[in-house]
Amino acid sequence: MHAILTAARRVATATSAVGLALALVAARPGMSVTAPDGANGPEPSDQWLAGLKAPHRQFFDAPSPGGGIPLVHVMNYYNTYNSFYKVNDADIDAVLTFYGATTFYGLNDAAWAKYRIGEFLETNDAATGKPAVRNPWRNAPNILGMTLPAASIEALEKRGATFILCNNALQIFAGMLAGKRGLDPEVVYQDLRKNILPEVHLVPGMVIAVEQATRAGLSYHRQ
């Protein structure tokens, strides 16, 4: 896990290394990069910005899973505005990021099972104690020993939260995953794109998304 987290930090601070990382992975014996045959899954875009019109807006920057605490922070953002300030969900916009060590949390259960992502990330299912074969954040995250469906991606998206996944990070981690599984990194990348959760927007690069959020007037909360 230490090696993965180290790589994640590099992704968070040096996304310009995408081409180099994929080239290095592709150069391994038995590996090759093939050109995509066309669109597979969502294309990277800035569409996520269009819906951020609420008067209360915050950008939750989460390159590390932190045991699921970033999800709790987003939930608390909505709950505190609701309960103490009497602000409705419709007047709140929270944005949570997936890149670095959280990249694969933007993918569906099928991808987690197919590529044994829990094993790759050294992340266990709280119920079985074995490597997770489903996305633990999708509908019932276990955080601080508690199962918190209200803090899940699905529940928070229904309240109006926006989730964005970095395409640069997805390319890099697809290459790393392909190397572990002896697969073609480009094929893995295209397949992972097809398995992005429907609640998640694919963005060109998180380094740009942070700047865009600042220009759009969102406050910044580093996780």
Buried (B, 14 or more C-beta within 10 A) or exposed (E): EEEBBEBBEBBBEBBEBBEEBBEBBBEEEEBEBEEEEEEBBBEBEEBBBEEBEBEBBBBBBBBBBBEBBBBBBBBEBBBEBBEEEEBEBEBBBBBBBBBBBBBBBBBBBBBBBBBBBBBBBEBBBBEEEEBBBBBBBBEBBBBEEEEBEBBBBBBBBEBBBBBBBBBBBBBBBBBBBBBEBEBBBBBBBBBBBBBBBEBBBBBBBBBBBBEBBEEBEBEEBEB
